[in-house]
């Protein structure tokens, strides 16, 4: 029985760091602009992120997505809006998703989320050859 306990302990010790790293990107992140907060969580087999707070939302919690290029989507609320969708990979780099910016109505595909440190996330999106990135910090 002691041998089996030792094997289980070793397996758990090896698995714990990888599980912690895999979940490291999940949680609430502070954006660079407007004191925004984005909640990143699993969405099925991919990763997604939704807006949960920001300066403009505190002033108007029912703020609509007025800058969306699709007129049918302009009435939807910004609070709770999915702005990160479809990322695969991990634990420190997630690729292939889209980033939507409700302030401009721009959406970029083939974007990357890179966990630079446990409390720093680089969000990069490209449109053709033009790329834009922001550094988000873990919200406390």
Rosetta constraint file for C-alpha pairs under 8 A:
AtomPair CA 1 CA 5 HARMONIC 6.37 0.50
AtomPair CA 2 CA 6 HARMONIC 6.23 0.50
AtomPair CA 3 CA 7 HARMONIC 6.34 0.50
AtomPair CA 4 CA 8 HARMONIC 6.22 0.50
AtomPair CA 5 CA 9 HARMONIC 6.09 0.50
AtomPair CA 6 CA 10 HARMONIC 6.14 0.50
AtomPair CA 7 CA 11 HARMONIC 6.17 0.50
AtomPair CA 8 CA 12 HARMONIC 6.11 0.50
AtomPair CA 9 CA 13 HARMONIC 6.13 0.50
AtomPair CA 10 CA 14 HARMONIC 6.26 0.50
AtomPair CA 11 CA 15 HARMONIC 6.14 0.50
AtomPair CA 12 CA 16 HARMONIC 5.96 0.50
AtomPair CA 13 CA 17 HARMONIC 7.50 0.50
AtomPair CA 14 CA 18 HARMONIC 7.53 0.50
AtomPair CA 15 CA 19 HARMONIC 6.23 0.50
AtomPair CA 16 CA 20 HARMONIC 6.14 0.50
AtomPair CA 17 CA 21 HARMONIC 6.11 0.50
AtomPair CA 18 CA 22 HARMONIC 6.03 0.50
AtomPair CA 18 CA 91 HARMONIC 7.78 0.50
AtomPair CA 19 CA 23 HARMONIC 6.34 0.50
AtomPair CA 20 CA 24 HARMONIC 6.03 0.50
AtomPair CA 21 CA 25 HARMONIC 7.89 0.50
AtomPair CA 21 CA 91 HARMONIC 5.53 0.50
AtomPair CA 21 CA 92 HARMONIC 7.07 0.50
AtomPair CA 22 CA 90 HARMONIC 6.06 0.50
AtomPair CA 22 CA 91 HARMONIC 4.13 0.50
AtomPair CA 22 CA 92 HARMONIC 7.22 0.50
AtomPair CA 23 CA 91 HARMONIC 7.20 0.50
AtomPair CA 24 CA 91 HARMONIC 7.33 0.50
AtomPair CA 24 CA 92 HARMONIC 7.83 0.50
AtomPair CA 24 CA 115 HARMONIC 7.76 0.50
AtomPair CA 24 CA 118 HARMONIC 6.36 0.50
AtomPair CA 25 CA 40 HARMONIC 7.09 0.50
AtomPair CA 25 CA 91 HARMONIC 7.66 0.50
AtomPair CA 25 CA 92 HARMONIC 7.49 0.50
AtomPair CA 25 CA 115 HARMONIC 6.48 0.50
AtomPair CA 25 CA 118 HARMONIC 7.76 0.50
AtomPair CA 25 CA 121 HARMONIC 7.64 0.50
AtomPair CA 26 CA 39 HARMONIC 7.49 0.50
AtomPair CA 26 CA 40 HARMONIC 4.98 0.50
AtomPair CA 26 CA 41 HARMONIC 5.16 0.50
AtomPair CA 26 CA 42 HARMONIC 7.54 0.50
AtomPair CA 27 CA 39 HARMONIC 5.55 0.50
AtomPair CA 27 CA 40 HARMONIC 5.29 0.50
AtomPair CA 27 CA 41 HARMONIC 6.55 0.50
AtomPair CA 27 CA 138 HARMONIC 7.63 0.50
AtomPair CA 28 CA 37 HARMONIC 6.45 0.50
AtomPair CA 28 CA 38 HARMONIC 5.56 0.50
AtomPair CA 28 CA 39 HARMONIC 4.38 0.50
AtomPair CA 28 CA 40 HARMONIC 6.25 0.50
AtomPair CA 28 CA 138 HARMONIC 6.16 0.50
AtomPair CA 28 CA 139 HARMONIC 5.51 0.50
AtomPair CA 28 CA 140 HARMONIC 7.99 0.50
AtomPair CA 29 CA 37 HARMONIC 5.50 0.50
AtomPair CA 29 CA 38 HARMONIC 5.23 0.50
AtomPair CA 29 CA 39 HARMONIC 6.36 0.50
AtomPair CA 29 CA 40 HARMONIC 7.56 0.50
AtomPair CA 29 CA 136 HARMONIC 6.06 0.50
AtomPair CA 29 CA 137 HARMONIC 5.53 0.50
AtomPair CA 29 CA 138 HARMONIC 4.46 0.50
AtomPair CA 29 CA 139 HARMONIC 4.93 0.50
AtomPair CA 30 CA 35 HARMONIC 6.52 0.50
AtomPair CA 30 CA 36 HARMONIC 5.63 0.50
AtomPair CA 30 CA 37 HARMONIC 4.68 0.50
AtomPair CA 30 CA 38 HARMONIC 6.59 0.50
AtomPair CA 30 CA 136 HARMONIC 5.49 0.50
AtomPair CA 30 CA 137 HARMONIC 5.24 0.50
AtomPair CA 30 CA 138 HARMONIC 5.99 0.50
AtomPair CA 30 CA 139 HARMONIC 5.32 0.50
AtomPair CA 31 CA 35 HARMONIC 6.29 0.50
AtomPair CA 31 CA 36 HARMONIC 5.05 0.50
AtomPair CA 31 CA 37 HARMONIC 6.05 0.50
AtomPair CA 31 CA 38 HARMONIC 7.28 0.50
AtomPair CA 31 CA 134 HARMONIC 7.63 0.50
AtomPair CA 31 CA 135 HARMONIC 7.16 0.50
AtomPair CA 31 CA 136 HARMONIC 4.83 0.50
AtomPair CA 31 CA 137 HARMONIC 6.90 0.50
AtomPair CA 32 CA 36 HARMONIC 7.34 0.50
AtomPair CA 32 CA 134 HARMONIC 6.59 0.50
AtomPair CA 32 CA 135 HARMONIC 6.59 0.50
AtomPair CA 32 CA 136 HARMONIC 6.14 0.50
AtomPair CA 34 CA 54 HARMONIC 5.85 0.50
AtomPair CA 34 CA 55 HARMONIC 5.32 0.50
AtomPair CA 34 CA 56 HARMONIC 7.40 0.50
AtomPair CA 35 CA 53 HARMONIC 7.78 0.50
AtomPair CA 35 CA 54 HARMONIC 5.13 0.50
AtomPair CA 35 CA 55 HARMONIC 5.86 0.50
AtomPair CA 36 CA 51 HARMONIC 7.42 0.50
AtomPair CA 36 CA 52 HARMONIC 7.75 0.50
AtomPair CA 36 CA 53 HARMONIC 5.50 0.50
AtomPair CA 36 CA 54 HARMONIC 3.93 0.50
AtomPair CA 36 CA 55 HARMONIC 6.78 0.50
AtomPair CA 37 CA 51 HARMONIC 6.01 0.50
AtomPair CA 37 CA 52 HARMONIC 5.58 0.50
AtomPair CA 37 CA 53 HARMONIC 4.91 0.50
AtomPair CA 37 CA 54 HARMONIC 6.07 0.50
AtomPair CA 37 CA 139 HARMONIC 7.52 0.50
AtomPair CA 38 CA 49 HARMONIC 6.05 0.50
AtomPair CA 38 CA 50 HARMONIC 5.35 0.50
AtomPair CA 38 CA 51 HARMONIC 4.54 0.50
AtomPair CA 38 CA 52 HARMONIC 5.65 0.50
AtomPair CA 38 CA 53 HARMONIC 7.21 0.50
AtomPair CA 39 CA 49 HARMONIC 5.24 0.50
AtomPair CA 39 CA 50 HARMONIC 5.37 0.50
AtomPair CA 39 CA 51 HARMONIC 6.49 0.50
AtomPair CA 39 CA 52 HARMONIC 6.57 0.50
AtomPair CA 40 CA 47 HARMONIC 7.09 0.50
AtomPair CA 40 CA 48 HARMONIC 5.66 0.50
AtomPair CA 40 CA 49 HARMONIC 4.10 0.50
AtomPair CA 40 CA 50 HARMONIC 6.69 0.50
AtomPair CA 41 CA 47 HARMONIC 5.89 0.50
AtomPair CA 41 CA 48 HARMONIC 5.69 0.50
AtomPair CA 41 CA 49 HARMONIC 6.19 0.50
AtomPair CA 42 CA 46 HARMONIC 5.98 0.50
AtomPair CA 42 CA 47 HARMONIC 4.55 0.50
AtomPair CA 42 CA 48 HARMONIC 6.18 0.50
AtomPair CA 43 CA 47 HARMONIC 5.25 0.50
AtomPair CA 43 CA 48 HARMONIC 5.88 0.50
AtomPair CA 45 CA 88 HARMONIC 7.58 0.50
AtomPair CA 46 CA 85 HARMONIC 7.68 0.50
AtomPair CA 46 CA 86 HARMONIC 5.42 0.50
AtomPair CA 46 CA 87 HARMONIC 5.24 0.50
AtomPair CA 46 CA 88 HARMONIC 5.26 0.50
AtomPair CA 47 CA 84 HARMONIC 7.73 0.50
AtomPair CA 47 CA 85 HARMONIC 6.37 0.50
AtomPair CA 47 CA 86 HARMONIC 5.96 0.50
AtomPair CA 47 CA 87 HARMONIC 5.01 0.50
AtomPair CA 47 CA 88 HARMONIC 6.58 0.50
AtomPair CA 48 CA 82 HARMONIC 6.99 0.50
AtomPair CA 48 CA 83 HARMONIC 7.59 0.50
AtomPair CA 48 CA 84 HARMONIC 4.88 0.50
AtomPair CA 48 CA 85 HARMONIC 4.46 0.50
AtomPair CA 48 CA 86 HARMONIC 6.38 0.50
AtomPair CA 48 CA 87 HARMONIC 6.85 0.50
AtomPair CA 49 CA 82 HARMONIC 5.66 0.50
AtomPair CA 49 CA 83 HARMONIC 5.87 0.50
AtomPair CA 49 CA 84 HARMONIC 4.64 0.50
AtomPair CA 49 CA 85 HARMONIC 6.67 0.50
AtomPair CA 50 CA 79 HARMONIC 7.85 0.50
AtomPair CA 50 CA 80 HARMONIC 5.39 0.50
AtomPair CA 50 CA 81 HARMONIC 5.18 0.50
AtomPair CA 50 CA 82 HARMONIC 4.20 0.50
AtomPair CA 50 CA 83 HARMONIC 5.56 0.50
AtomPair CA 50 CA 84 HARMONIC 6.77 0.50
AtomPair CA 51 CA 78 HARMONIC 6.97 0.50
AtomPair CA 51 CA 79 HARMONIC 5.51 0.50
AtomPair CA 51 CA 80 HARMONIC 5.08 0.50
AtomPair CA 51 CA 81 HARMONIC 5.55 0.50
AtomPair CA 51 CA 82 HARMONIC 6.69 0.50
AtomPair CA 51 CA 83 HARMONIC 6.98 0.50
AtomPair CA 52 CA 79 HARMONIC 5.56 0.50
AtomPair CA 52 CA 80 HARMONIC 5.58 0.50
AtomPair CA 53 CA 57 HARMONIC 6.04 0.50
AtomPair CA 53 CA 58 HARMONIC 7.11 0.50
AtomPair CA 53 CA 79 HARMONIC 6.79 0.50
AtomPair CA 54 CA 58 HARMONIC 6.24 0.50
AtomPair CA 55 CA 59 HARMONIC 6.57 0.50
AtomPair CA 56 CA 60 HARMONIC 6.04 0.50
AtomPair CA 56 CA 61 HARMONIC 7.71 0.50
AtomPair CA 56 CA 63 HARMONIC 7.70 0.50
AtomPair CA 57 CA 61 HARMONIC 4.51 0.50
AtomPair CA 57 CA 62 HARMONIC 7.27 0.50
AtomPair CA 57 CA 63 HARMONIC 6.45 0.50
AtomPair CA 57 CA 78 HARMONIC 7.85 0.50
AtomPair CA 57 CA 79 HARMONIC 6.91 0.50
AtomPair CA 61 CA 79 HARMONIC 6.86 0.50
AtomPair CA 62 CA 77 HARMONIC 5.91 0.50
AtomPair CA 62 CA 78 HARMONIC 7.46 0.50
AtomPair CA 62 CA 79 HARMONIC 7.27 0.50
AtomPair CA 63 CA 77 HARMONIC 5.66 0.50
AtomPair CA 63 CA 78 HARMONIC 5.92 0.50
AtomPair CA 63 CA 79 HARMONIC 7.39 0.50
AtomPair CA 64 CA 74 HARMONIC 6.22 0.50
AtomPair CA 64 CA 75 HARMONIC 5.21 0.50
AtomPair CA 64 CA 76 HARMONIC 5.37 0.50
AtomPair CA 64 CA 77 HARMONIC 4.37 0.50
AtomPair CA 64 CA 78 HARMONIC 5.59 0.50
AtomPair CA 65 CA 73 HARMONIC 6.93 0.50
AtomPair CA 65 CA 74 HARMONIC 4.68 0.50
AtomPair CA 65 CA 75 HARMONIC 6.07 0.50
AtomPair CA 65 CA 76 HARMONIC 5.72 0.50
AtomPair CA 65 CA 77 HARMONIC 5.85 0.50
AtomPair CA 65 CA 78 HARMONIC 5.47 0.50
AtomPair CA 65 CA 102 HARMONIC 6.14 0.50
AtomPair CA 66 CA 74 HARMONIC 4.66 0.50
AtomPair CA 66 CA 75 HARMONIC 6.87 0.50
AtomPair CA 66 CA 102 HARMONIC 7.88 0.50
AtomPair CA 67 CA 74 HARMONIC 6.83 0.50
AtomPair CA 67 CA 102 HARMONIC 6.25 0.50
AtomPair CA 67 CA 103 HARMONIC 6.49 0.50
AtomPair CA 67 CA 104 HARMONIC 5.87 0.50
AtomPair CA 67 CA 105 HARMONIC 4.78 0.50
AtomPair CA 68 CA 73 HARMONIC 6.42 0.50
AtomPair CA 68 CA 74 HARMONIC 5.59 0.50
AtomPair CA 68 CA 102 HARMONIC 6.72 0.50
AtomPair CA 68 CA 104 HARMONIC 7.61 0.50
AtomPair CA 68 CA 105 HARMONIC 4.46 0.50
AtomPair CA 68 CA 106 HARMONIC 7.67 0.50
AtomPair CA 69 CA 74 HARMONIC 7.96 0.50
AtomPair CA 69 CA 105 HARMONIC 6.06 0.50
AtomPair CA 70 CA 74 HARMONIC 6.83 0.50
AtomPair CA 77 CA 81 HARMONIC 6.74 0.50
AtomPair CA 78 CA 102 HARMONIC 7.23 0.50
AtomPair CA 82 CA 100 HARMONIC 7.88 0.50
AtomPair CA 83 CA 98 HARMONIC 7.57 0.50
AtomPair CA 83 CA 99 HARMONIC 5.44 0.50
AtomPair CA 83 CA 100 HARMONIC 4.64 0.50
AtomPair CA 83 CA 101 HARMONIC 6.77 0.50
AtomPair CA 83 CA 102 HARMONIC 7.98 0.50
AtomPair CA 84 CA 97 HARMONIC 6.79 0.50
AtomPair CA 84 CA 98 HARMONIC 5.68 0.50
AtomPair CA 84 CA 99 HARMONIC 4.86 0.50
AtomPair CA 84 CA 100 HARMONIC 6.63 0.50
AtomPair CA 85 CA 97 HARMONIC 5.31 0.50
AtomPair CA 85 CA 98 HARMONIC 5.40 0.50
AtomPair CA 85 CA 99 HARMONIC 6.95 0.50
AtomPair CA 86 CA 96 HARMONIC 6.65 0.50
AtomPair CA 86 CA 97 HARMONIC 4.38 0.50
AtomPair CA 86 CA 98 HARMONIC 6.61 0.50
AtomPair CA 87 CA 94 HARMONIC 5.58 0.50
AtomPair CA 87 CA 95 HARMONIC 5.22 0.50
AtomPair CA 87 CA 96 HARMONIC 5.31 0.50
AtomPair CA 87 CA 97 HARMONIC 4.26 0.50
AtomPair CA 87 CA 98 HARMONIC 7.62 0.50
AtomPair CA 87 CA 112 HARMONIC 7.90 0.50
AtomPair CA 88 CA 94 HARMONIC 5.32 0.50
AtomPair CA 88 CA 95 HARMONIC 5.55 0.50
AtomPair CA 88 CA 96 HARMONIC 6.53 0.50
AtomPair CA 88 CA 97 HARMONIC 7.41 0.50
AtomPair CA 89 CA 93 HARMONIC 6.30 0.50
AtomPair CA 89 CA 94 HARMONIC 4.69 0.50
AtomPair CA 89 CA 95 HARMONIC 6.32 0.50
AtomPair CA 90 CA 94 HARMONIC 5.15 0.50
AtomPair CA 92 CA 114 HARMONIC 5.77 0.50
AtomPair CA 92 CA 115 HARMONIC 4.86 0.50
AtomPair CA 92 CA 116 HARMONIC 7.47 0.50
AtomPair CA 93 CA 112 HARMONIC 7.01 0.50
AtomPair CA 93 CA 113 HARMONIC 5.70 0.50
AtomPair CA 93 CA 114 HARMONIC 4.51 0.50
AtomPair CA 93 CA 115 HARMONIC 6.24 0.50
AtomPair CA 94 CA 112 HARMONIC 5.65 0.50
AtomPair CA 94 CA 113 HARMONIC 5.05 0.50
AtomPair CA 94 CA 114 HARMONIC 6.47 0.50
AtomPair CA 95 CA 110 HARMONIC 6.69 0.50
AtomPair CA 95 CA 111 HARMONIC 5.95 0.50
AtomPair CA 95 CA 112 HARMONIC 4.54 0.50
AtomPair CA 95 CA 113 HARMONIC 6.51 0.50
AtomPair CA 96 CA 109 HARMONIC 6.98 0.50
AtomPair CA 96 CA 110 HARMONIC 4.34 0.50
AtomPair CA 96 CA 111 HARMONIC 5.60 0.50
AtomPair CA 96 CA 112 HARMONIC 6.64 0.50
AtomPair CA 97 CA 109 HARMONIC 6.02 0.50
AtomPair CA 97 CA 110 HARMONIC 5.44 0.50
AtomPair CA 97 CA 111 HARMONIC 5.39 0.50
AtomPair CA 97 CA 112 HARMONIC 6.99 0.50
AtomPair CA 98 CA 107 HARMONIC 6.69 0.50
AtomPair CA 98 CA 108 HARMONIC 5.46 0.50
AtomPair CA 98 CA 109 HARMONIC 4.34 0.50
AtomPair CA 98 CA 110 HARMONIC 6.14 0.50
AtomPair CA 98 CA 111 HARMONIC 5.79 0.50
AtomPair CA 98 CA 125 HARMONIC 7.53 0.50
AtomPair CA 99 CA 107 HARMONIC 5.50 0.50
AtomPair CA 99 CA 108 HARMONIC 5.32 0.50
AtomPair CA 99 CA 109 HARMONIC 6.63 0.50
AtomPair CA 99 CA 111 HARMONIC 6.83 0.50
AtomPair CA 99 CA 125 HARMONIC 6.58 0.50
AtomPair CA 100 CA 105 HARMONIC 6.93 0.50
AtomPair CA 100 CA 106 HARMONIC 5.86 0.50
AtomPair CA 100 CA 107 HARMONIC 4.27 0.50
AtomPair CA 100 CA 108 HARMONIC 6.59 0.50
AtomPair CA 101 CA 105 HARMONIC 5.52 0.50
AtomPair CA 101 CA 106 HARMONIC 5.40 0.50
AtomPair CA 101 CA 107 HARMONIC 6.30 0.50
AtomPair CA 102 CA 106 HARMONIC 7.19 0.50
AtomPair CA 108 CA 125 HARMONIC 5.51 0.50
AtomPair CA 108 CA 126 HARMONIC 5.74 0.50
AtomPair CA 108 CA 127 HARMONIC 5.58 0.50
AtomPair CA 109 CA 125 HARMONIC 6.65 0.50
AtomPair CA 109 CA 126 HARMONIC 6.66 0.50
AtomPair CA 109 CA 127 HARMONIC 6.97 0.50
AtomPair CA 110 CA 125 HARMONIC 6.78 0.50
AtomPair CA 110 CA 126 HARMONIC 6.86 0.50
AtomPair CA 111 CA 123 HARMONIC 7.61 0.50
AtomPair CA 111 CA 124 HARMONIC 5.57 0.50
AtomPair CA 111 CA 125 HARMONIC 4.23 0.50
AtomPair CA 111 CA 126 HARMONIC 6.25 0.50
AtomPair CA 112 CA 122 HARMONIC 7.95 0.50
AtomPair CA 112 CA 123 HARMONIC 6.09 0.50
AtomPair CA 112 CA 124 HARMONIC 5.26 0.50
AtomPair CA 112 CA 125 HARMONIC 6.47 0.50
AtomPair CA 113 CA 121 HARMONIC 6.72 0.50
AtomPair CA 113 CA 122 HARMONIC 5.70 0.50
AtomPair CA 113 CA 123 HARMONIC 4.77 0.50
AtomPair CA 113 CA 124 HARMONIC 6.43 0.50
AtomPair CA 114 CA 121 HARMONIC 5.63 0.50
AtomPair CA 114 CA 122 HARMONIC 5.05 0.50
AtomPair CA 114 CA 123 HARMONIC 6.64 0.50
AtomPair CA 115 CA 119 HARMONIC 7.95 0.50
AtomPair CA 115 CA 120 HARMONIC 6.13 0.50
AtomPair CA 115 CA 121 HARMONIC 4.63 0.50
AtomPair CA 115 CA 122 HARMONIC 6.47 0.50
AtomPair CA 116 CA 120 HARMONIC 5.38 0.50
AtomPair CA 116 CA 121 HARMONIC 5.65 0.50
AtomPair CA 116 CA 122 HARMONIC 6.71 0.50
AtomPair CA 117 CA 121 HARMONIC 7.14 0.50
AtomPair CA 118 CA 138 HARMONIC 7.91 0.50
AtomPair CA 119 CA 137 HARMONIC 5.46 0.50
AtomPair CA 119 CA 138 HARMONIC 4.78 0.50
AtomPair CA 120 CA 135 HARMONIC 6.75 0.50
AtomPair CA 120 CA 136 HARMONIC 5.83 0.50
AtomPair CA 120 CA 137 HARMONIC 4.74 0.50
AtomPair CA 120 CA 138 HARMONIC 6.38 0.50
AtomPair CA 121 CA 135 HARMONIC 5.65 0.50
AtomPair CA 121 CA 136 HARMONIC 5.04 0.50
AtomPair CA 121 CA 137 HARMONIC 6.24 0.50
AtomPair CA 121 CA 138 HARMONIC 7.83 0.50
AtomPair CA 122 CA 133 HARMONIC 6.81 0.50
AtomPair CA 122 CA 134 HARMONIC 5.85 0.50
AtomPair CA 122 CA 135 HARMONIC 4.55 0.50
AtomPair CA 122 CA 136 HARMONIC 6.27 0.50
AtomPair CA 123 CA 133 HARMONIC 5.41 0.50
AtomPair CA 123 CA 134 HARMONIC 5.29 0.50
AtomPair CA 123 CA 135 HARMONIC 6.21 0.50
AtomPair CA 123 CA 136 HARMONIC 7.32 0.50
AtomPair CA 124 CA 131 HARMONIC 6.92 0.50
AtomPair CA 124 CA 132 HARMONIC 5.71 0.50
AtomPair CA 124 CA 133 HARMONIC 4.14 0.50
AtomPair CA 124 CA 134 HARMONIC 6.57 0.50
AtomPair CA 125 CA 131 HARMONIC 5.64 0.50
AtomPair CA 125 CA 132 HARMONIC 5.57 0.50
AtomPair CA 125 CA 133 HARMONIC 6.36 0.50
AtomPair CA 126 CA 130 HARMONIC 5.53 0.50
AtomPair CA 126 CA 131 HARMONIC 4.02 0.50
AtomPair CA 126 CA 132 HARMONIC 6.29 0.50
AtomPair CA 127 CA 131 HARMONIC 6.28 0.50
